[in-house]
């Protein structure tokens, strides 16, 4: 109704016009840069998760007051917020998820694990090297940056990573990343995803998830995680 606000945590619904808002309301977004569980954990620890903030429609003239108040309420103004647009948020968010944070990372870990196991190394050792230790490296990158991470690992790791990493993640990989980005920008991925979900709902993921759950890295990982965190839930 008049003067109210529609608030989003992601830009997709507005950018792709899945929702067309009335003209007499504010349309705002606070998009925390982290999974919901971690947003809550950091808030309870007295800190917060950085957020992207945006105003799509400022009917009342107070939309920015509203969006910044919401960001403060979930703790995001402690680490900081960045102004963006609904378009930029959804396109960069989907790109990161697909080629790096989720899709790229899980595929890289599984391929590296398979390479070691197929060469005759113990699956448990391969799990530690290709999956478990990744968090330790990512923690360093998050806190100190890429160069800072390299300054804090062994010289062998530094030289090997600097010289072999670009060989594995080469220009061909970057070309494919650009293809994925174009698919997102064009709306092709959005159309595919909505069509798939309308047809299969929660089953949209079933085949892919079963392939991962049945992979050796997950079977070994379940045993390794029970050893390290016996009380932790599996999912």
C-alpha atoms as an extended CHARMM CRD file, in Angstrom:
* protein
*
       235  EXT
         1         1  UNK       CA              0.0000000000        0.0000000000        0.0000000000  PROA      1               0.0000000000
         2         2  UNK       CA              0.9460000000        3.6550000000       -0.3450000000  PROA      2               0.0000000000
         3         3  UNK       CA              4.2850000000        4.5550000000        1.1970000000  PROA      3               0.0000000000
         4         4  UNK       CA              5.2530000000        1.0460000000        2.2800000000  PROA      4               0.0000000000
         5         5  UNK       CA              8.4320000000       -0.7140000000        1.1400000000  PROA      5               0.0000000000
         6         6  UNK       CA              9.2000000000       -3.9450000000       -0.6660000000  PROA      6               0.0000000000
         7         7  UNK       CA             12.5550000000       -5.2090000000        0.5830000000  PROA      7               0.0000000000
         8         8  UNK       CA             14.6690000000       -7.8590000000       -1.0960000000  PROA      8               0.0000000000
         9         9  UNK       CA             17.8300000000       -9.7430000000       -0.1950000000  PROA      9               0.0000000000
        10        10  UNK       CA             18.5810000000      -10.5000000000       -3.8680000000  PROA      10              0.0000000000
        11        11  UNK       CA             18.0940000000       -8.5520000000       -7.0760000000  PROA      11              0.0000000000
        12        12  UNK       CA             16.7070000000      -11.3160000000       -9.2980000000  PROA      12              0.0000000000
        13        13  UNK       CA             12.9550000000      -10.8970000000       -8.8000000000  PROA      13              0.0000000000
        14        14  UNK       CA             13.0020000000       -7.1880000000       -9.6600000000  PROA      14              0.0000000000
        15        15  UNK       CA             15.7090000000       -7.2560000000      -12.3300000000  PROA      15              0.0000000000
        16        16  UNK       CA             14.1170000000      -10.1210000000      -14.2660000000  PROA      16              0.0000000000
        17        17  UNK       CA             10.6020000000       -8.7140000000      -13.6480000000  PROA      17              0.0000000000
        18        18  UNK       CA              9.3640000000      -11.8070000000      -11.8150000000  PROA      18              0.0000000000
        19        19  UNK       CA              7.8070000000       -9.1900000000       -9.5320000000  PROA      19              0.0000000000
        20        20  UNK       CA              6.5840000000       -5.8530000000      -10.9240000000  PROA      20              0.0000000000
        21        21  UNK       CA              6.1140000000       -3.4800000000       -7.9620000000  PROA      21              0.0000000000
        22        22  UNK       CA              3.4750000000       -0.7480000000       -7.7730000000  PROA      22              0.0000000000
        23        23  UNK       CA              4.7110000000        2.8020000000       -8.2790000000  PROA      23              0.0000000000
        24        24  UNK       CA              3.6260000000        4.0640000000       -4.8550000000  PROA      24              0.0000000000
        25        25  UNK       CA              6.0970000000        2.0630000000       -2.7300000000  PROA      25              0.0000000000
        26        26  UNK       CA              9.8350000000        2.0250000000       -2.0900000000  PROA      26              0.0000000000
        27        27  UNK       CA             11.7690000000       -0.9340000000       -3.5310000000  PROA      27              0.0000000000
        28        28  UNK       CA             14.9850000000       -1.6290000000       -1.6570000000  PROA      28              0.0000000000
        29        29  UNK       CA             17.5810000000       -4.3600000000       -1.2160000000  PROA      29              0.0000000000
        30        30  UNK       CA             20.0080000000       -5.4780000000        1.4910000000  PROA      30              0.0000000000
        31        31  UNK       CA             22.0460000000       -8.3900000000        0.1380000000  PROA      31              0.0000000000
        32        32  UNK       CA             24.4500000000       -9.8840000000        2.7130000000  PROA      32              0.0000000000
        33        33  UNK       CA             27.6000000000      -11.2990000000        1.1370000000  PROA      33              0.0000000000
        34        34  UNK       CA             27.4240000000      -14.6640000000        2.8370000000  PROA      34              0.0000000000
        35        35  UNK       CA             25.0820000000      -17.5940000000        3.5370000000  PROA      35              0.0000000000
        36        36  UNK       CA             22.1890000000      -16.9250000000        5.9130000000  PROA      36              0.0000000000
        37        37  UNK       CA             23.5500000000      -19.1300000000        8.6780000000  PROA      37              0.0000000000
        38        38  UNK       CA             26.8270000000      -17.2000000000        8.7220000000  PROA      38              0.0000000000
        39        39  UNK       CA             24.9930000000      -13.8600000000        8.6880000000  PROA      39              0.0000000000
        40        40  UNK       CA             23.2050000000      -14.9280000000       11.8490000000  PROA      40              0.0000000000
        41        41  UNK       CA             26.3500000000      -16.3190000000       13.5140000000  PROA      41              0.0000000000
        42        42  UNK       CA             28.3540000000      -13.1340000000       12.9550000000  PROA      42              0.0000000000
        43        43  UNK       CA             25.4750000000      -11.0100000000       14.2430000000  PROA      43              0.0000000000
        44        44  UNK       CA             25.3140000000      -13.1060000000       17.4260000000  PROA      44              0.0000000000
        45        45  UNK       CA             29.0670000000      -12.6570000000       17.8150000000  PROA      45              0.0000000000
        46        46  UNK       CA             28.5710000000       -8.8770000000       17.8630000000  PROA      46              0.0000000000
        47        47  UNK       CA             29.8980000000       -8.2500000000       14.3710000000  PROA      47              0.0000000000
        48        48  UNK       CA             28.2300000000       -8.6990000000       10.9800000000  PROA      48              0.0000000000
        49        49  UNK       CA             28.4340000000       -9.6830000000        7.3270000000  PROA      49              0.0000000000
        50        50  UNK       CA             29.1760000000       -7.0190000000        4.6770000000  PROA      50              0.0000000000
        51        51  UNK       CA             26.1510000000       -6.2630000000        2.5070000000  PROA      51              0.0000000000
        52        52  UNK       CA             25.3670000000       -4.7470000000       -0.8430000000  PROA      52              0.0000000000
        53        53  UNK       CA             22.5950000000       -2.1600000000       -0.6450000000  PROA      53              0.0000000000
        54        54  UNK       CA             20.4460000000       -0.7510000000       -3.4200000000  PROA      54              0.0000000000
        55        55  UNK       CA             17.3530000000        1.3260000000       -4.0860000000  PROA      55              0.0000000000
        56        56  UNK       CA             15.3360000000        0.4680000000       -7.1890000000  PROA      56              0.0000000000
        57        57  UNK       CA             12.4660000000        2.8290000000       -6.4700000000  PROA      57              0.0000000000
        58        58  UNK       CA             12.3820000000        5.7300000000       -3.9980000000  PROA      58              0.0000000000
        59        59  UNK       CA              8.7400000000        6.7870000000       -3.7830000000  PROA      59              0.0000000000
        60        60  UNK       CA              8.8310000000        8.2320000000       -0.2660000000  PROA      60              0.0000000000
        61        61  UNK       CA             12.2010000000        9.9730000000       -0.4720000000  PROA      61              0.0000000000
        62        62  UNK       CA             13.2680000000        7.8840000000        2.5230000000  PROA      62              0.0000000000
        63        63  UNK       CA             14.2600000000        4.6760000000        0.7590000000  PROA      63              0.0000000000
        64        64  UNK       CA             17.9590000000        5.0670000000        1.5720000000  PROA      64              0.0000000000
        65        65  UNK       CA             17.1550000000        5.6910000000        5.2410000000  PROA      65              0.0000000000
        66        66  UNK       CA             15.1610000000        2.4780000000        5.2440000000  PROA      66              0.0000000000
        67        67  UNK       CA             17.7390000000        0.3240000000        3.4980000000  PROA      67              0.0000000000
        68        68  UNK       CA             20.6170000000        1.5660000000        5.6740000000  PROA      68              0.0000000000
        69        69  UNK       CA             18.5540000000        1.0520000000        8.8260000000  PROA      69              0.0000000000
        70        70  UNK       CA             17.8920000000       -2.5520000000        7.8100000000  PROA      70              0.0000000000
        71        71  UNK       CA             21.5710000000       -3.0910000000        7.0200000000  PROA      71              0.0000000000
        72        72  UNK       CA             22.4810000000       -1.7340000000       10.4570000000  PROA      72              0.0000000000
        73        73  UNK       CA             19.8740000000       -3.9290000000       12.1370000000  PROA      73              0.0000000000
        74        74  UNK       CA             21.4720000000       -7.1500000000       10.8090000000  PROA      74              0.0000000000
        75        75  UNK       CA             24.9850000000       -5.9760000000       11.6960000000  PROA      75              0.0000000000
        76        76  UNK       CA             26.1970000000       -5.2060000000        8.1720000000  PROA      76              0.0000000000
        77        77  UNK       CA             27.2490000000       -1.6210000000        8.8090000000  PROA      77              0.0000000000
        78        78  UNK       CA             29.9200000000       -2.8380000000       11.2430000000  PROA      78              0.0000000000
        79        79  UNK       CA             32.1080000000       -4.4050000000        8.5090000000  PROA      79              0.0000000000
        80        80  UNK       CA             30.6370000000       -2.0780000000        5.8550000000  PROA      80              0.0000000000
        81        81  UNK       CA             28.0570000000       -1.7960000000        3.0860000000  PROA      81              0.0000000000
        82        82  UNK       CA             28.5320000000       -1.0490000000       -0.6120000000  PROA      82              0.0000000000
        83        83  UNK       CA             26.0620000000        0.7320000000       -2.8680000000  PROA      83              0.0000000000
        84        84  UNK       CA             25.0450000000       -1.2310000000       -5.9640000000  PROA      84              0.0000000000
        85        85  UNK       CA             22.0870000000       -1.7940000000       -8.2760000000  PROA      85              0.0000000000
        86        86  UNK       CA             19.6670000000       -4.7120000000       -8.5030000000  PROA      86              0.0000000000
        87        87  UNK       CA             21.1450000000       -5.5520000000      -11.9220000000  PROA      87              0.0000000000
        88        88  UNK       CA             24.7560000000       -5.5540000000      -10.7480000000  PROA      88              0.0000000000
        89        89  UNK       CA             23.9570000000       -7.5570000000       -7.6420000000  PROA      89              0.0000000000
        90        90  UNK       CA             22.1490000000      -10.4010000000       -9.3950000000  PROA      90              0.0000000000
        91        91  UNK       CA             24.5450000000      -10.7070000000      -12.3310000000  PROA      91              0.0000000000
        92        92  UNK       CA             27.6990000000      -10.7120000000      -10.2100000000  PROA      92              0.0000000000
        93        93  UNK       CA             26.1370000000      -12.9250000000       -7.5290000000  PROA      93              0.0000000000
        94        94  UNK       CA             25.0900000000      -15.6080000000       -9.9990000000  PROA      94              0.0000000000
        95        95  UNK       CA             28.4240000000      -15.4300000000      -11.7930000000  PROA      95              0.0000000000
        96        96  UNK       CA             30.3940000000      -15.8940000000       -8.5770000000  PROA      96              0.0000000000
        97        97  UNK       CA             28.2290000000      -18.8040000000       -7.4700000000  PROA      97              0.0000000000
        98        98  UNK       CA             28.5320000000      -20.6130000000      -10.7750000000  PROA      98              0.0000000000
        99        99  UNK       CA             32.1730000000      -20.2540000000      -11.8160000000  PROA      99              0.0000000000
       100       100  UNK       CA             33.9890000000      -19.7100000000       -8.5130000000  PROA      100             0.0000000000
       101       101  UNK       CA             32.3990000000      -19.9920000000       -5.0720000000  PROA      101             0.0000000000
       102       102  UNK       CA             30.1690000000      -23.0480000000       -5.5580000000  PROA      102             0.0000000000
       103       103  UNK       CA             30.3840000000      -24.5620000000       -9.0370000000  PROA      103             0.0000000000
       104       104  UNK       CA             34.0110000000      -23.8090000000       -9.8060000000  PROA      104             0.0000000000
       105       105  UNK       CA             35.2340000000      -24.7190000000       -6.3270000000  PROA      105             0.0000000000
       106       106  UNK       CA             33.3850000000      -28.0300000000       -6.0410000000  PROA      106             0.0000000000
       107       107  UNK       CA             34.4470000000      -29.1320000000       -9.5190000000  PROA      107             0.0000000000
       108       108  UNK       CA             38.0690000000      -28.1540000000       -8.8900000000  PROA      108             0.0000000000
       109       109  UNK       CA             38.1540000000      -30.0730000000       -5.5950000000  PROA      109             0.0000000000
       110       110  UNK       CA             36.6110000000      -33.1950000000       -7.1200000000  PROA      110             0.0000000000
       111       111  UNK       CA             38.9090000000      -33.1470000000      -10.1570000000  PROA      111             0.0000000000
       112       112  UNK       CA             41.9840000000      -32.6750000000       -7.9700000000  PROA      112             0.0000000000
       113       113  UNK       CA             40.8520000000      -35.4880000000       -5.6480000000  PROA      113             0.0000000000
       114       114  UNK       CA             40.2410000000      -37.8400000000       -8.5920000000  PROA      114             0.0000000000
       115       115  UNK       CA             43.6600000000      -37.0350000000      -10.0600000000  PROA      115             0.0000000000
       116       116  UNK       CA             45.4600000000      -38.0830000000       -6.8840000000  PROA      116             0.0000000000
       117       117  UNK       CA             43.3490000000      -41.1960000000       -6.2630000000  PROA      117             0.0000000000
       118       118  UNK       CA             43.6810000000      -42.3540000000       -9.8730000000  PROA      118             0.0000000000
       119       119  UNK       CA             47.4480000000      -41.9760000000       -9.4870000000  PROA      119             0.0000000000
       120       120  UNK       CA             47.3780000000      -44.4150000000       -6.5520000000  PROA      120             0.0000000000
       121       121  UNK       CA             47.3880000000      -42.0890000000       -3.5470000000  PROA      121             0.0000000000
       122       122  UNK       CA             45.2610000000      -42.7720000000       -0.4710000000  PROA      122             0.0000000000
       123       123  UNK       CA             41.7760000000      -41.2280000000       -0.7330000000  PROA      123             0.0000000000
       124       124  UNK       CA             42.0660000000      -39.9320000000        2.8420000000  PROA      124             0.0000000000
       125       125  UNK       CA             45.2980000000      -38.0970000000        2.0410000000  PROA      125             0.0000000000
       126       126  UNK       CA             43.7730000000      -36.7490000000       -1.1820000000  PROA      126             0.0000000000
       127       127  UNK       CA             40.7630000000      -35.5000000000        0.8060000000  PROA      127             0.0000000000
       128       128  UNK       CA             42.9840000000      -33.5440000000        3.1710000000  PROA      128             0.0000000000
       129       129  UNK       CA             45.0700000000      -32.0420000000        0.3860000000  PROA      129             0.0000000000
       130       130  UNK       CA             42.3110000000      -31.1710000000       -2.0730000000  PROA      130             0.0000000000
       131       131  UNK       CA             39.3290000000      -30.2960000000        0.1240000000  PROA      131             0.0000000000
       132       132  UNK       CA             40.0100000000      -29.9580000000        3.8470000000  PROA      132             0.0000000000
       133       133  UNK       CA             42.9530000000      -27.5750000000        3.5790000000  PROA      133             0.0000000000
       134       134  UNK       CA             41.1440000000      -25.2880000000        1.1390000000  PROA      134             0.0000000000
       135       135  UNK       CA             39.3860000000      -23.5580000000        4.0390000000  PROA      135             0.0000000000
       136       136  UNK       CA             42.7260000000      -22.7120000000        5.6340000000  PROA      136             0.0000000000
       137       137  UNK       CA             43.9180000000      -21.0560000000        2.4260000000  PROA      137             0.0000000000
       138       138  UNK       CA             40.6260000000      -19.2370000000        1.8420000000  PROA      138             0.0000000000
       139       139  UNK       CA             40.7280000000      -17.9040000000        5.4060000000  PROA      139             0.0000000000
       140       140  UNK       CA             44.1550000000      -16.4130000000        4.6720000000  PROA      140             0.0000000000
       141       141  UNK       CA             42.9290000000      -14.9090000000        1.3890000000  PROA      141             0.0000000000
       142       142  UNK       CA             39.8770000000      -13.4050000000        3.0830000000  PROA      142             0.0000000000
       143       143  UNK       CA             41.9460000000      -11.8260000000        5.8590000000  PROA      143             0.0000000000
       144       144  UNK       CA             45.1310000000      -10.8210000000        4.0040000000  PROA      144             0.0000000000
       145       145  UNK       CA             44.3210000000      -10.9090000000        0.2590000000  PROA      145             0.0000000000
       146       146  UNK       CA             45.8950000000      -13.1410000000       -2.3910000000  PROA      146             0.0000000000
       147       147  UNK       CA             49.3770000000      -11.6640000000       -2.0660000000  PROA      147             0.0000000000
       148       148  UNK       CA             49.0780000000      -11.8250000000        1.7180000000  PROA      148             0.0000000000
       149       149  UNK       CA             48.1460000000      -15.4990000000        1.5080000000  PROA      149             0.0000000000
       150       150  UNK       CA             51.2240000000      -16.2470000000       -0.6070000000  PROA      150             0.0000000000
       151       151  UNK       CA             53.3960000000      -14.4230000000        1.9130000000  PROA      151             0.0000000000
       152       152  UNK       CA             52.1210000000      -16.7570000000        4.6320000000  PROA      152             0.0000000000
       153       153  UNK       CA             52.5610000000      -20.1660000000        2.9770000000  PROA      153             0.0000000000
       154       154  UNK       CA             55.7750000000      -22.0850000000        2.3820000000  PROA      154             0.0000000000
       155       155  UNK       CA             58.1160000000      -20.9420000000       -0.3780000000  PROA      155             0.0000000000
       156       156  UNK       CA             57.5010000000      -24.2280000000       -2.1910000000  PROA      156             0.0000000000
       157       157  UNK       CA             53.7400000000      -23.6340000000       -2.0790000000  PROA      157             0.0000000000
       158       158  UNK       CA             54.2910000000      -20.0520000000       -3.1880000000  PROA      158             0.0000000000
       159       159  UNK       CA             56.4130000000      -20.9240000000       -6.2180000000  PROA      159             0.0000000000
       160       160  UNK       CA             54.3190000000      -23.9400000000       -7.1960000000  PROA      160             0.0000000000
       161       161  UNK       CA             51.0650000000      -22.0520000000       -6.8610000000  PROA      161             0.0000000000
       162       162  UNK       CA             52.2690000000      -18.9870000000       -8.7340000000  PROA      162             0.0000000000
       163       163  UNK       CA             53.6560000000      -21.0040000000      -11.6540000000  PROA      163             0.0000000000
       164       164  UNK       CA             51.2310000000      -23.9360000000      -11.9440000000  PROA      164             0.0000000000
       165       165  UNK       CA             47.9500000000      -22.2950000000      -10.9540000000  PROA      165             0.0000000000
       166       166  UNK       CA             47.6910000000      -20.1830000000      -14.1240000000  PROA      166             0.0000000000
       167       167  UNK       CA             48.5880000000      -23.2770000000      -16.1850000000  PROA      167             0.0000000000
       168       168  UNK       CA             45.5760000000      -25.1840000000      -14.8190000000  PROA      168             0.0000000000
       169       169  UNK       CA             43.1730000000      -22.2220000000      -14.7050000000  PROA      169             0.0000000000
       170       170  UNK       CA             44.2220000000      -20.9340000000      -18.1160000000  PROA      170             0.0000000000
       171       171  UNK       CA             42.6920000000      -18.6630000000      -20.7640000000  PROA      171             0.0000000000
       172       172  UNK       CA             40.4000000000      -21.4540000000      -21.9260000000  PROA      172             0.0000000000
       173       173  UNK       CA             38.8480000000      -21.5330000000      -18.4670000000  PROA      173             0.0000000000
       174       174  UNK       CA             38.4800000000      -17.7430000000      -18.5620000000  PROA      174             0.0000000000
       175       175  UNK       CA             36.7760000000      -17.9550000000      -21.9920000000  PROA      175             0.0000000000
       176       176  UNK       CA             34.2280000000      -20.3500000000      -20.5140000000  PROA      176             0.0000000000
       177       177  UNK       CA             33.6920000000      -17.9720000000      -17.6010000000  PROA      177             0.0000000000
       178       178  UNK       CA             32.8860000000      -15.2130000000      -20.0900000000  PROA      178             0.0000000000
       179       179  UNK       CA             30.3850000000      -17.5120000000      -21.8070000000  PROA      179             0.0000000000
       180       180  UNK       CA             28.6840000000      -18.1770000000      -18.4780000000  PROA      180             0.0000000000
       181       181  UNK       CA             28.5610000000      -14.4310000000      -17.7490000000  PROA      181             0.0000000000
       182       182  UNK       CA             26.9910000000      -13.6720000000      -21.1420000000  PROA      182             0.0000000000
       183       183  UNK       CA             24.3560000000      -16.3280000000      -20.4790000000  PROA      183             0.0000000000
       184       184  UNK       CA             23.5060000000      -14.6430000000      -17.1960000000  PROA      184             0.0000000000
       185       185  UNK       CA             23.4780000000      -11.1180000000      -18.6710000000  PROA      185             0.0000000000
       186       186  UNK       CA             21.2220000000      -12.1410000000      -21.5480000000  PROA      186             0.0000000000
       187       187  UNK       CA             18.6230000000      -13.6330000000      -19.2460000000  PROA      187             0.0000000000
       188       188  UNK       CA             19.2130000000      -17.1000000000      -20.6850000000  PROA      188             0.0000000000
       189       189  UNK       CA             20.1460000000      -18.6430000000      -17.3550000000  PROA      189             0.0000000000
       190       190  UNK       CA             17.1750000000      -17.0110000000      -15.6140000000  PROA      190             0.0000000000
       191       191  UNK       CA             14.7940000000      -18.4400000000      -18.2090000000  PROA      191             0.0000000000
       192       192  UNK       CA             16.3810000000      -21.8870000000      -17.9630000000  PROA      192             0.0000000000
       193       193  UNK       CA             16.2640000000      -21.8790000000      -14.1560000000  PROA      193             0.0000000000
       194       194  UNK       CA             12.6300000000      -20.7330000000      -13.9130000000  PROA      194             0.0000000000
       195       195  UNK       CA             11.5420000000      -23.2480000000      -16.5610000000  PROA      195             0.0000000000
       196       196  UNK       CA             13.3940000000      -26.0670000000      -14.8240000000  PROA      196             0.0000000000
       197       197  UNK       CA             12.0020000000      -25.1770000000      -11.4090000000  PROA      197             0.0000000000
       198       198  UNK       CA              8.4320000000      -24.8590000000      -12.6580000000  PROA      198             0.0000000000
       199       199  UNK       CA              8.7260000000      -28.3370000000      -14.1310000000  PROA      199             0.0000000000
       200       200  UNK       CA             10.6380000000      -30.1870000000      -11.4060000000  PROA      200             0.0000000000
       201       201  UNK       CA             10.5580000000      -28.0020000000       -8.2760000000  PROA      201             0.0000000000
       202       202  UNK       CA             12.9170000000      -29.2530000000       -5.5630000000  PROA      202             0.0000000000
       203       203  UNK       CA             13.7660000000      -32.2190000000       -7.7990000000  PROA      203             0.0000000000
       204       204  UNK       CA             15.6190000000      -29.8230000000      -10.1070000000  PROA      204             0.0000000000
       205       205  UNK       CA             18.7950000000      -30.6250000000       -8.1710000000  PROA      205             0.0000000000
       206       206  UNK       CA             18.2830000000      -34.3450000000       -7.5580000000  PROA      206             0.0000000000
       207       207  UNK       CA             20.4440000000      -35.8300000000      -10.3100000000  PROA      207             0.0000000000
       208       208  UNK       CA             23.3450000000      -33.4780000000       -9.6900000000  PROA      208             0.0000000000
       209       209  UNK       CA             23.2140000000      -33.8600000000       -5.9100000000  PROA      209             0.0000000000
       210       210  UNK       CA             23.1000000000      -37.6640000000       -6.1200000000  PROA      210             0.0000000000
       211       211  UNK       CA             26.1910000000      -37.6580000000       -8.3250000000  PROA      211             0.0000000000
       212       212  UNK       CA             28.0710000000      -35.6360000000       -5.7080000000  PROA      212             0.0000000000
       213       213  UNK       CA             26.7120000000      -37.5910000000       -2.7320000000  PROA      213             0.0000000000
       214       214  UNK       CA             27.7790000000      -40.8700000000       -4.3490000000  PROA      214             0.0000000000
       215       215  UNK       CA             31.2400000000      -39.6040000000       -5.2970000000  PROA      215             0.0000000000
       216       216  UNK       CA             34.2100000000      -41.0740000000       -3.4430000000  PROA      216             0.0000000000
       217       217  UNK       CA             35.2480000000      -37.6780000000       -2.0900000000  PROA      217             0.0000000000
       218       218  UNK       CA             31.9520000000      -37.4600000000       -0.1910000000  PROA      218             0.0000000000
       219       219  UNK       CA             32.1170000000      -41.0300000000        1.0860000000  PROA      219             0.0000000000
       220       220  UNK       CA             35.6670000000      -40.4920000000        2.3620000000  PROA      220             0.0000000000
       221       221  UNK       CA             34.7300000000      -37.0390000000        3.6060000000  PROA      221             0.0000000000
       222       222  UNK       CA             31.8840000000      -38.3340000000        5.7720000000  PROA      222             0.0000000000
       223       223  UNK       CA             34.3030000000      -40.6300000000        7.6080000000  PROA      223             0.0000000000
       224       224  UNK       CA             36.9500000000      -37.9270000000        7.9490000000  PROA      224             0.0000000000
       225       225  UNK       CA             34.4510000000      -35.4030000000        9.2870000000  PROA      225             0.0000000000
       226       226  UNK       CA             33.1350000000      -37.9130000000       11.8570000000  PROA      226             0.0000000000
       227       227  UNK       CA             36.7040000000      -38.3290000000       13.0320000000  PROA      227             0.0000000000
       228       228  UNK       CA             37.3120000000      -34.5820000000       13.3720000000  PROA      228             0.0000000000
       229       229  UNK       CA             33.8370000000      -33.4150000000       14.4440000000  PROA      229             0.0000000000
       230       230  UNK       CA             31.9520000000      -36.4320000000       15.8670000000  PROA      230             0.0000000000
       231       231  UNK       CA             29.0050000000      -34.3340000000       17.0580000000  PROA      231             0.0000000000
       232       232  UNK       CA             28.5850000000      -32.2540000000       13.9010000000  PROA      232             0.0000000000
       233       233  UNK       CA             25.4720000000      -32.9040000000       11.7670000000  PROA      233             0.0000000000
       234       234  UNK       CA             26.1780000000      -34.3160000000        8.3160000000  PROA      234             0.0000000000
       235       235  UNK       CA             23.8890000000      -31.8770000000        6.4480000000  PROA      235             0.0000000000
